[in-house]
Amino acid sequence: MVFDTGTLCHMIGICEILENVKGIDPVIVGLRDGNLALASKVGTVKLGSKLIPRDVLFVSKLTCNLISIYQLNKESNSIVTFTNSFCVIQDRTLKT
């Protein structure tokens, strides 16, 4: 998974890691290379026992899996800190 500060929503390119998958009306997604792709499914991805991003779009053209820092902060009570070698995601209240 790539934690991305530049994308507005979670997107993955491997449908098999999605849980609670639902088909959706196709959504057009802009890719970094300027091309467009379609998202056709949505679900959740379990990243840990307490970190389960929801509304993750399946985009078959993606070559990596993106977790949107913007969406993660909106859907959870978290703080995300980046250093030169790692990323820390903490609950704001519990600091875990």
Buried (B, 14 or more C-beta within 10 A) or exposed (E): BEBBEEBEBBBBBEEEBBEEBEEBEEEEBEEEEEEEBEBBBBBBBEBEEEBBBBBBBBBEBBEEBBBBBBBBBEBBEBEBEEEEEEEEBEEEEEEE
